[in-house]
Amino acid sequence: LAVRVWYERELVKQACESELGIEGNYPRIASWIEQENDIENSPQLSTAIRLHDLADALEISPTSLCDAAPEQLRTLIDWIDAFPATEHGPVWLKAFEAGYHEDVLGEIKTCLENSTQSDDTKPRPDAQAMFCIDVRSEPFRRSIESVGNYETIGFAGFFTVFIRHKALDANHFTEQYPAIGKAQHATCDVVRENQEKELARHQAGKDFFHTAHELLHDLKTHILTPYITVESLGWIFGVPLFGRTLFPTLFRKSREKISEKVAPPVGTNVTFNEMEGDCGIKFGLTLDEQVSMLETALRSTGLTGNFARLVLACGHGSSSDNNPYEAALNCGACGGNAGTPNARVFASIGNKPEVRKQLAERGIVIPDDTHFLAGLHDTTTDGITFYDQEDIPSTHKGDVERFTKDLREAAIRTNRERCGKLPLIANDPSAATVQKEIDRRAGDWSEVRPEWGLSGNAAFIIGRRSLTQAIDLEGRSFLNNYDYREDPTGELLQGILGAPTVVGQWINSEHYFSATDPEVYGAGSKIYHNVVGRIGIMAGPQSDLRTGLARQSVMKDQMPYHEPLRLLVVAEAPRGRVIKVLENLPHVQALFDNEWIHLVAVDPEDENSLYRYQPGLKWV
């Protein structure tokens, strides 16, 4: 200790003499600090610093201030006093948002001016794909439309199906609806007919996995067996440890093959017709409810005619390993779950003859050769999985094969676009490199950023696809199809502004605050996170529960990947109809009046002019 103190004294003395030009003793150092504090706190120095900063901001040479008259300097100081630093933030935010708004609205205006083909004269598409409004669907929709004669549609990923669903091997129901809503019906998976042998093998495999898990748990927690268990079976755990760390893609695929071998998958149906059940709410939907649900979805999106031979209802989910934020990457409209059950119910209802008959009486005629197909979009890999393929008519097998091939090409294009935004990816990577990296991120348990998720979201666009079809929105926009011509009363628009738009604002605010201050409003770095009792996250061995998103979800290195902008809502609808809807939704009007959201109306009754909403139900 004495040696350390001696060295410290000598180093301080040397530093004071060389850097400050004073003696290195306590009285002299204390005197120097007091003198410097007096200088820093002097009004003359404060004024000089403020003038220097102003000159720098205005790109004026600071030396030119020396030639200015005192009256001119006083004018500059008055300007600074009239606009204190505490008021700079809102101005910078508005300027930041104005740049984005100008770009997006300008492109929409150009797109409308260049649009020549009427919706009524479009040829019949080879397939129509309904995707969730999620921002990650936008690049994939662009890619699909670029590879063939396909039409894409944006709709909230629960497809108006408010259900609690129980999968075949699940022990409980999942809530498949947005948090702003409430479950109205329950559904479940049931095994298809003539699958007794397959079900027996599947159940035997599941029982084997369950028994092995329970046995291992008992051995680890018993008072006598933990040491023996570790000594005798510990090496077995080295295999997955080695595989998941060094060969994550190979290990994930091998594990899936082994699982399918031991417990082969079995074909299922989703039971959605009304029946007796004991799950707290009504089981299934009545025929009238099925018809109303399908009609609402079709009219809201404008899909009331020119049906393709294939109509894909595509929910979405994600793939990642060791990720406590997995729900944030799944479908927000499905309660943070994958949207598979909702898509399957929607497609099954669309194929039901009794439903089509009643829809025809209501003015929506679905051709006999149109088949609804359910699918799931993996937003990490952009792969599409089809469900209930046993129900595909033989006449449509060729259509599905061609569609599948084009979906793979669309996935390659989308992966290439998304890979360019991920860190540690070489510029202009090859197709093989892109696929390898995407597969790795989907199965690597050390990967803190399997995908960007909804990071970057900035706009919510409500209108026909022609509004944005020629625009690259860079995966930053929620796209909700809406045809104002099918909604003279504004009821459908009210449903969109009252639910999906509000959820979009929640998502936008979550990202906004997590990017603004990742340590206070966000959850900090994922690297230090520990799951606490399956209810939350804490940092390191002890901390308060962390809220918000992890740093890796919104930051790229030390810079924000998610630009903190308030949500811009663009609605293609007459202004009077929008005002009427807002009057019926005071909680949504409050979001616009208090400037949590920006609203712009594209008025088709006024030559597609753009109007910006002002507080108090006004337009400019």
C-alpha positions in Angstrom: 0.0 0.0 0.0 2.8 2.4 0.8 4.5 1.8 -2.5 1.2 2.4 -4.4 0.6 5.6 -2.5 4.1 6.8 -3.3 3.8 6.0 -7.0 0.4 7.7 -7.1 1.8 10.9 -5.5 4.7 11.0 -8.0 2.4 10.5 -10.9 0.0 13.2 -9.8 2.9 15.6 -9.3 4.3 14.8 -12.8 0.9 15.2 -14.5 0.2 18.5 -12.8 3.5 20.0 -13.8 3.3 18.7 -17.4 -0.4 19.2 -18.2 -1.5 22.1 -15.9 1.7 23.9 -15.2 1.2 23.9 -11.4 2.8 22.2 -8.4 1.4 18.8 -7.6 0.5 19.4 -4.0 -3.0 19.5 -2.4 -3.3 23.3 -1.7 -2.2 24.2 -5.2 -4.6 21.6 -6.9 -7.5 22.8 -4.7 -6.8 26.4 -5.7 -6.7 25.5 -9.4 -10.0 23.7 -9.2 -11.7 26.6 -7.4 -10.3 29.0 -10.0 -11.5 26.9 -12.9 -15.0 26.6 -11.4 -15.2 30.4 -11.1 -14.3 30.7 -14.8 -16.8 28.0 -15.9 -19.6 29.5 -13.9 -18.9 33.0 -15.1 -21.7 34.5 -17.3 -19.1 35.8 -19.8 -17.9 32.3 -20.5 -21.4 30.9 -20.7 -22.4 33.5 -23.2 -19.3 32.9 -25.3 -20.0 29.1 -25.4 -23.6 29.6 -26.4 -22.6 32.0 -29.2 -19.9 29.6 -30.4 -22.5 26.7 -30.5 -25.0 28.9 -32.4 -22.3 29.9 -35.0 -21.4 26.2 -35.4 -25.0 25.2 -36.0 -25.5 28.0 -38.5 -22.2 27.1 -40.2 -20.8 30.6 -39.5 -17.1 30.9 -38.7 -16.8 31.6 -34.9 -14.0 34.1 -35.7 -16.6 36.3 -37.5 -18.3 36.9 -34.2 -15.3 38.9 -33.1 -16.1 41.4 -35.7 -19.8 41.8 -34.8 -21.1 44.8 -33.0 -22.4 44.4 -29.4 -25.9 45.0 -30.6 -25.7 42.2 -33.1 -24.3 39.8 -30.5 -27.2 40.8 -28.1 -29.7 40.0 -30.9 -28.2 36.5 -31.2 -28.3 36.0 -27.5 -32.0 37.0 -27.4 -32.6 34.4 -30.1 -31.0 31.7 -28.0 -32.9 32.8 -24.9 -36.2 32.7 -26.8 -35.5 29.1 -27.8 -34.0 27.2 -24.8 -32.4 23.8 -25.2 -35.3 22.1 -23.3 -37.5 22.9 -26.3 -35.1 21.6 -29.0 -36.3 18.0 -28.8 -39.8 18.3 -30.1 -38.6 20.5 -33.0 -35.9 17.9 -34.0 -38.5 15.2 -33.8 -40.9 17.0 -36.1 -38.1 17.7 -38.5 -37.0 14.0 -38.4 -40.6 12.9 -39.0 -41.2 15.5 -41.8 -38.4 14.0 -43.9 -39.9 10.5 -43.7 -43.5 11.8 -44.3 -42.4 13.8 -47.3 -40.8 10.7 -48.9 -43.6 8.3 -48.2 -46.5 10.7 -49.1 -44.6 11.8 -52.2 -44.3 8.3 -53.4 -47.9 7.5 -52.7 -49.0 10.6 -54.6 -46.8 9.6 -57.6 -48.1 6.1 -57.4 -51.7 7.3 -57.6 -50.9 9.7 -60.5 -49.3 6.8 -62.5 -52.0 4.3 -61.8 -53.9 3.7 -65.0 -55.5 0.2 -64.6 -58.9 0.0 -62.9 -59.5 -2.7 -60.3 -62.5 -3.8 -62.4 -60.3 -4.5 -65.5 -57.6 -6.5 -63.8 -57.1 -10.1 -65.2 -57.8 -13.0 -62.9 -54.7 -13.6 -60.8 -53.1 -17.1 -60.6 -53.4 -16.9 -56.8 -54.3 -14.4 -54.1 -52.4 -14.3 -50.8 -53.8 -12.7 -47.6 -51.0 -11.8 -45.3 -50.9 -10.1 -41.9 -50.5 -6.4 -41.9 -47.2 -6.9 -40.1 -44.3 -4.8 -41.5 -42.3 -7.9 -42.3 -45.0 -9.0 -44.8 -44.5 -6.0 -47.0 -41.1 -7.1 -48.6 -42.4 -10.6 -49.0 -45.6 -9.3 -50.7 -43.5 -7.2 -53.1 -41.4 -10.3 -54.0 -44.4 -12.5 -54.6 -46.0 -9.9 -56.9 -42.7 -9.6 -58.8 -42.4 -13.4 -59.6 -45.8 -14.0 -61.2 -49.4 -13.0 -61.7 -50.2 -12.8 -58.0 -52.2 -10.5 -55.9 -51.5 -9.9 -52.3 -53.8 -8.6 -49.6 -53.1 -7.2 -46.1 -55.4 -8.0 -43.2 -55.0 -8.4 -39.4 -53.4 -11.8 -38.9 -56.2 -13.2 -36.8 -58.5 -13.0 -39.8 -61.5 -11.8 -37.7 -61.3 -15.2 -35.9 -61.5 -14.4 -32.1 -60.7 -17.8 -30.7 -59.1 -19.8 -27.9 -57.4 -22.7 -29.6 -56.0 -26.0 -28.3 -53.5 -27.8 -30.5 -53.4 -31.6 -30.6 -50.5 -32.1 -28.2 -51.1 -29.0 -26.1 -52.1 -29.1 -22.5 -53.9 -25.7 -22.6 -55.6 -23.2 -24.9 -53.8 -20.3 -26.5 -55.4 -16.9 -26.9 -55.5 -16.3 -30.7 -56.7 -12.7 -30.8 -55.3 -9.2 -30.2 -55.0 -8.0 -26.7 -57.5 -5.3 -27.4 -60.2 -7.9 -28.1 -61.8 -10.8 -26.3 -62.2 -14.5 -27.2 -65.7 -15.3 -28.5 -65.2 -19.0 -29.5 -63.0 -22.0 -28.8 -61.6 -24.4 -31.3 -59.3 -27.4 -31.2 -57.3 -29.8 -33.4 -58.8 -33.3 -34.0 -57.2 -36.2 -35.7 -58.4 -36.9 -39.3 -60.4 -40.0 -40.0 -58.6 -43.4 -40.7 -55.4 -42.3 -38.9 -55.7 -44.7 -35.9 -52.3 -46.3 -36.6 -50.6 -43.0 -37.1 -52.1 -41.6 -34.0 -51.0 -44.6 -31.9 -47.4 -44.2 -33.1 -47.5 -40.5 -32.5 -48.9 -40.9 -29.0 -46.4 -43.6 -28.1 -43.6 -41.3 -29.2 -45.0 -38.4 -27.2 -45.4 -40.6 -24.2 -41.7 -41.7 -24.5 -40.5 -38.1 -24.6 -42.7 -37.2 -21.6 -41.6 -40.2 -19.6 -37.9 -39.5 -20.3 -38.3 -35.8 -19.3 -40.1 -36.7 -16.1 -37.5 -39.4 -15.2 -34.6 -37.0 -15.8 -36.3 -34.3 -13.7 -36.9 -36.8 -10.8 -33.2 -37.9 -11.0 -32.0 -34.4 -10.8 -34.2 -33.3 -7.9 -34.0 -36.4 -5.7 -31.9 -36.1 -2.6 -29.7 -39.1 -3.5 -29.4 -39.3 -7.3 -28.1 -36.0 -8.7 -24.4 -36.8 -8.3 -24.8 -40.3 -9.8 -26.9 -38.9 -12.6 -24.3 -36.3 -13.6 -21.5 -38.8 -13.4 -23.3 -41.4 -15.5 -25.3 -39.4 -17.9 -23.5 -36.1 -18.0 -21.6 -37.0 -21.2 -24.9 -37.4 -23.0 -25.6 -33.6 -22.5 -22.4 -32.9 -24.2 -23.8 -33.9 -27.6 -26.5 -31.2 -27.8 -24.2 -28.7 -26.2 -21.6 -29.4 -28.9 -24.1 -29.5 -31.7 -26.1 -26.4 -30.7 -22.9 -24.4 -30.3 -20.8 -25.4 -33.3 -23.4 -26.8 -35.8 -26.7 -25.1 -35.0 -28.4 -25.6 -38.3 -27.4 -29.3 -38.7 -28.3 -30.0 -35.1 -31.8 -28.3 -35.4 -32.6 -30.3 -38.6 -31.3 -33.5 -37.1 -33.4 -33.0 -33.9 -36.5 -32.4 -36.0 -35.9 -35.6 -38.0 -35.4 -37.6 -34.9 -38.5 -36.1 -33.3 -40.6 -37.0 -36.4 -39.1 -40.5 -36.5 -40.0 -41.2 -32.8 -43.3 -39.3 -32.9 -44.5 -39.1 -36.5 -46.8 -36.2 -37.3 -50.5 -37.0 -37.7 -53.0 -35.2 -39.9 -55.5 -33.0 -38.1 -58.5 -30.9 -38.7 -59.6 -27.8 -36.8 -63.0 -28.3 -35.3 -64.8 -25.0 -35.6 -68.5 -25.9 -36.0 -70.7 -25.2 -33.0 -70.8 -28.0 -30.5 -71.0 -28.7 -26.8 -67.8 -28.1 -24.9 -66.5 -27.2 -21.4 -63.8 -24.5 -21.9 -65.5 -21.4 -20.4 -66.8 -20.0 -23.7 -68.9 -21.2 -26.6 -67.2 -24.0 -28.6 -67.2 -23.4 -32.3 -69.1 -20.9 -34.5 -72.7 -21.1 -35.8 -73.2 -21.0 -39.5 -74.4 -17.3 -39.4 -71.3 -16.4 -37.4 -69.1 -18.1 -40.0 -70.8 -16.2 -42.8 -70.6 -12.9 -41.1 -66.9 -13.4 -40.2 -65.9 -14.3 -43.8 -68.0 -11.5 -45.3 -66.5 -8.9 -43.0 -63.0 -10.0 -43.9 -63.7 -10.0 -47.7 -65.5 -6.7 -47.8 -63.0 -5.0 -45.6 -60.1 -6.0 -47.9 -62.1 -5.4 -51.1 -61.9 -9.0 -52.1 -65.5 -9.3 -53.3 -64.9 -10.4 -56.9 -62.3 -11.6 -59.4 -61.3 -14.5 -57.1 -58.3 -16.6 -58.1 -58.3 -20.4 -58.2 -56.2 -20.3 -55.0 -56.7 -17.9 -52.1 -54.0 -18.3 -49.5 -54.8 -17.2 -45.9 -51.3 -16.9 -44.5 -50.7 -16.3 -40.8 -47.2 -15.8 -39.5 -44.8 -16.9 -36.8 -41.0 -16.9 -36.3 -38.2 -19.4 -35.6 -35.6 -18.8 -32.9 -33.8 -20.7 -30.1 -33.2 -19.7 -26.5 -35.2 -16.5 -27.0 -37.4 -15.1 -24.2 -38.6 -12.5 -26.6 -40.1 -15.0 -29.0 -43.6 -13.7 -28.6 -42.5 -10.3 -29.8 -41.5 -11.9 -33.1 -44.8 -13.7 -33.5 -48.2 -12.3 -34.5 -49.4 -9.4 -32.4 -52.9 -9.9 -33.7 -52.8 -13.5 -32.4 -51.7 -12.6 -28.9 -48.0 -13.2 -29.5 -48.7 -16.7 -30.9 -48.3 -18.0 -34.5 -51.4 -17.4 -36.6 -51.8 -21.0 -37.9 -55.1 -21.8 -36.1 -56.7 -18.6 -37.3 -55.6 -19.2 -40.9 -56.9 -22.8 -40.9 -60.3 -21.8 -39.5 -60.6 -19.0 -42.0 -59.7 -21.2 -45.0 -61.9 -24.0 -43.9 -64.9 -21.6 -43.6 -64.1 -20.2 -47.0 -64.3 -23.7 -48.5 -67.6 -24.5 -46.9 -70.5 -24.8 -49.5 -73.2 -23.6 -47.0 -71.1 -20.5 -46.3 -70.6 -19.7 -50.0 -74.3 -20.1 -50.7 -75.2 -17.5 -48.1 -72.4 -15.2 -49.2 -73.8 -15.3 -52.7 -77.2 -14.2 -51.4 -75.3 -11.2 -49.9 -73.6 -10.3 -53.2 -70.3 -12.1 -52.9 -70.0 -14.9 -55.3 -67.0 -17.2 -54.8 -66.4 -19.3 -58.0 -66.7 -23.1 -57.7 -63.1 -23.5 -58.8 -61.7 -21.2 -56.0 -60.0 -23.1 -53.2 -59.0 -21.5 -49.9 -55.7 -22.6 -48.6 -54.2 -22.1 -45.1 -50.5 -21.3 -44.6 -47.9 -19.9 -42.2 -45.2 -17.4 -43.1 -42.0 -17.9 -41.1 -40.7 -14.3 -40.8 -37.2 -15.5 -39.9 -36.6 -17.7 -42.9 -39.5 -16.4 -45.2 -40.5 -20.0 -45.7 -44.2 -20.8 -46.3 -45.8 -23.9 -44.9 -49.2 -25.1 -46.2 -51.8 -26.8 -44.0 -54.6 -29.2 -44.6 -53.2 -30.2 -48.0 -55.3 -33.4 -47.8 -58.3 -31.1 -48.7 -56.7 -29.7 -51.9 -58.8 -30.9 -54.9 -56.9 -32.9 -57.5 -57.7 -30.2 -60.0 -55.7 -27.7 -58.0 -52.5 -29.8 -57.3 -50.7 -28.2 -60.3 -51.7 -24.7 -59.2 -50.3 -25.4 -55.7 -47.0 -26.8 -57.1 -46.5 -23.7 -59.3 -47.4 -21.4 -56.4 -45.0 -23.3 -54.1 -42.1 -22.9 -56.6 -42.8 -19.1 -56.9 -43.0 -18.7 -53.2 -39.6 -20.2 -52.8 -38.2 -17.7 -55.4 -39.9 -14.9 -53.5 -38.4 -16.1 -50.2 -34.9 -16.0 -51.8 -35.4 -12.4 -53.0 -36.8 -11.3 -49.6 -34.0 -13.1 -47.7 -31.4 -11.3 -49.8 -33.0 -7.9 -49.1 -33.3 -8.6 -45.3 -29.8 -9.9 -45.0 -28.4 -6.6 -46.2 -29.9 -5.0 -43.1 -28.5 -7.5 -40.6 -25.1 -6.9 -38.9 -22.0 -8.9 -39.8 -23.3 -9.8 -43.3 -21.0 -9.1 -46.3 -22.2 -6.7 -48.9 -24.0 -8.3 -51.8 -23.9 -11.9 -50.4 -24.4 -14.9 -52.6 -27.7 -16.9 -52.5 -26.0 -19.7 -50.8 -24.5 -17.4 -48.1 -27.9 -15.8 -47.5 -29.6 -19.2 -47.1 -26.9 -20.4 -44.8 -27.0 -17.3 -42.6 -30.8 -17.3 -42.4 -30.9 -21.0 -41.4 -28.2 -20.4 -38.8 -30.1 -17.5 -37.1 -33.3 -19.5 -36.9 -31.6 -22.3 -34.9 -28.6 -20.8 -33.1 -29.1 -20.6 -29.4 -26.4 -18.0 -29.0 -28.0 -15.6 -31.6 -29.3 -12.5 -29.9 -30.9 -11.1 -33.1 -32.6 -13.9 -35.2 -34.4 -11.2 -37.2 -35.2 -7.5 -36.8 -38.8 -8.2 -36.1 -41.0 -5.1 -36.3 -38.1 -2.7 -35.7 -38.2 0.2 -38.2 -42.0 0.4 -38.2 -43.1 4.0 -39.0 -46.3 3.9 -41.1 -49.8 2.3 -41.1 -51.4 2.5 -44.6 -55.1 1.7 -45.0 -56.3 1.5 -48.6 -56.3 -0.5 -51.8 -53.1 -2.2 -52.9 -52.8 0.2 -55.8 -52.0 2.9 -53.3 -48.5 1.3 -52.6 -48.0 -1.4 -55.2 -45.2 0.4 -57.0 -43.4 1.5 -53.9 -40.6 -0.1 -51.9 -41.6 0.7 -48.4 -38.5 -1.0 -47.0 -40.4 -3.2 -44.6 -41.4 -0.2 -42.4 -45.2 -0.1 -43.1 -48.2 -1.9 -41.8 -50.4 -2.5 -44.9 -54.1 -3.0 -44.3 -56.2 -3.5 -47.4 -59.4 -1.4 -47.4 -61.8 -0.5 -50.2 -63.8 2.6 -49.3 -66.3 1.7 -52.1 -67.4 -1.4 -50.1 -67.9 0.6 -46.9 -70.4 3.5 -47.5 -71.3 3.6 -43.7 -67.7 3.6 -42.5 -68.3 0.6 -40.3 -65.4 -1.4 -41.8 -63.0 1.6 -41.5 -64.1 2.0 -37.8 -63.1 -1.6 -37.2 -59.6 -0.9 -38.7 -59.0 2.4 -36.8 -60.4 1.0 -33.6 -58.4 -2.2 -33.4 -55.4 -2.8 -35.7 -54.4 0.8 -35.8 -54.4 1.0 -32.0 -52.3 -2.2 -31.7 -50.0 -0.7 -34.3 -49.6 2.4 -32.1 -48.8 0.2 -29.1 -46.1 -1.6 -31.2 -44.7 1.7 -32.5 -44.5 3.3 -29.0 -42.8 0.2 -27.6 -40.1 0.5 -30.2 -40.0 4.3 -29.9 -39.2 4.3 -26.2 -36.9 1.3 -26.3 -34.8 3.0 -29.0 -34.9 6.4 -27.3 -33.4 5.0 -24.1 -32.6 1.3 -24.2 -31.5 1.2 -20.6 -34.4 3.0 -19.0 -37.4 2.3 -21.3 -35.9 -0.8 -22.9 -34.6 -4.0 -21.3 -30.9 -3.4 -21.9 -28.6 -6.0 -23.5 -29.9 -9.5 -24.0 -26.5 -10.9 -23.2 -27.1 -10.4 -19.4 -30.7 -11.4 -19.3 -32.1 -14.2 -17.1 -35.7 -15.5 -17.2 -37.4 -15.1 -13.8 -40.1 -17.6 -13.0 -41.5 -17.4 -16.5 -43.0 -14.0 -15.8 -40.2 -11.6 -16.9 -36.6 -10.8 -17.4 -33.9 -9.5 -15.1 -30.4 -8.3 -15.9 -27.6 -10.5 -14.4 -28.0 -12.2 -11.1 -30.3 -9.5 -9.6 -32.2 -6.5 -10.8 -35.7 -5.2 -11.2 -37.8 -6.8 -13.9 -36.8 -5.3 -17.2 -39.6 -3.9 -19.4 -39.5 -2.9 -23.1 -37.5 -4.4 -25.8 -33.9 -5.6 -25.7 -31.1 -3.4 -27.1 -30.5 -6.0 -29.9 -34.1 -5.5 -31.1 -33.7 -1.8 -31.8 -30.0 -1.0 -32.0 -27.3 -1.8 -34.6 -24.0 -1.6 -32.9 -24.2 1.8 -31.0 -26.7 3.4 -33.4 -30.4 3.0 -33.4 -31.6 0.7 -36.2 -35.2 1.6 -35.3 -35.7 5.3 -36.0 -37.9 6.7 -33.2 -40.8 8.2 -35.2 -44.4 8.5 -34.2 -46.7 6.3 -36.3 -48.0 7.8 -39.6 -51.4 6.6 -40.5 -52.5 7.0 -44.1 -56.2 6.3 -44.9 -57.7 6.1 -48.4 -61.2 7.3 -47.6 -63.3 10.4 -47.8 -62.5 13.0 -45.1 -66.1 13.2 -43.9 -66.2 9.4 -43.4 -62.9 9.5 -41.4 -64.3 12.3 -39.1 -67.5 10.3 -38.6 -65.5 7.3 -37.5 -63.3 9.3 -35.1 -66.4 10.8 -33.5 -67.5 7.2 -32.7 -64.1 6.3 -31.4 -63.1 9.0 -28.8 -60.2 7.0 -27.5 -58.7 6.8 -31.0 -59.4 10.5 -31.6 -57.5 11.2 -28.4 -54.4 9.5 -29.9 -54.6 11.8 -32.9 -55.5 15.0 -31.0 -52.6 14.5 -28.6 -50.2 13.8 -31.5 -49.3 10.2 -30.5 -50.2 9.4 -34.1 -50.1 11.4 -37.3 -53.1 11.0 -39.7 -53.2 11.7 -43.4 -56.3 11.1 -45.5 -56.1 10.3 -49.2 -59.5 11.6 -50.4 -60.7 9.7 -53.5 -63.7 12.1 -53.8 -61.3 15.1 -54.1 -59.0 13.9 -56.8 -56.9 11.8 -54.3 -55.8 15.0 -52.6 -53.8 14.5 -49.4 -55.1 16.1 -46.2 -53.3 16.2 -42.8 -55.4 15.8 -39.7 -55.3 18.6 -37.1 -56.5 18.3 -33.4 -60.3 19.1 -33.1 -61.5 17.1 -36.2 -59.9 19.5 -38.7 -58.0 19.0 -41.9 -55.3 21.1 -43.7 
